[in-house]
Amino acid sequence: MKTISKFLLLTILFLAVYSCNKKENQTISDLDKLRNSNNKVTYPAVQMDSAQAINAITKQKIQELLDLSTLYLSGERNTEIDTVIYSQMQSYFHKPDSITFKELFKELESLKVKTAKVTGLKVYKEFHNKDTLDYAKFNVEYFDNKNKSLGTVEKNAQYTLLSKPIKFKKEFKFYFVDFYSLPPVKKDSTSVGVTK
């Protein structure tokens, strides 16, 4: 009888320890999420038919880019991890160059932003000459290092979805073309002329 009760006690103890370890392994810290975020995910074409899916993907990409930007600016900007973060940020852009992050960094640094939260996102299309341009209009709430709100600003970002055929399936990859951009100014249809 003692052997059965010892065995039962050990089994219960083992199951309790195992279940505690399993719960700890399932939670992922914010730092791990940021460390593993990149722009390597593709989205199947069948899911891209929905405006809700495009909204969700765009909001996710904007939030990830802002999180990486605040993380990069909080560092020394000359360490190996800063280089990795910066290259991750560049992977979100179709053709990054030296001025890609200029406006974003300038605003985040001037306000001393520690974190940012994206809200109220709306995607829309602009027709410029013969091109159709995809834009996202969104609000960004900035927070300082004490998690106090610094205010909310309205921003725009231009993005593109590029076709990436993978294993005989047509999928799309998301890239920003311009971040914190202004949409092209629509010209008045009235021509300039002489008035009397």
Secondary structure as UniProt FT lines:
FT   HELIX           2..26
FT   HELIX           30..36
FT   STRAND          43..44
FT   HELIX           45..49
FT   HELIX           51..74
FT   HELIX           80..90
FT   TURN            91..92
FT   TURN            98..101
FT   HELIX           102..111
FT   STRAND          115..128
FT   TURN            129..130
FT   STRAND          131..143
FT   TURN            145..146
FT   STRAND          149..166
FT   TURN            167..168
FT   STRAND          169..179
//
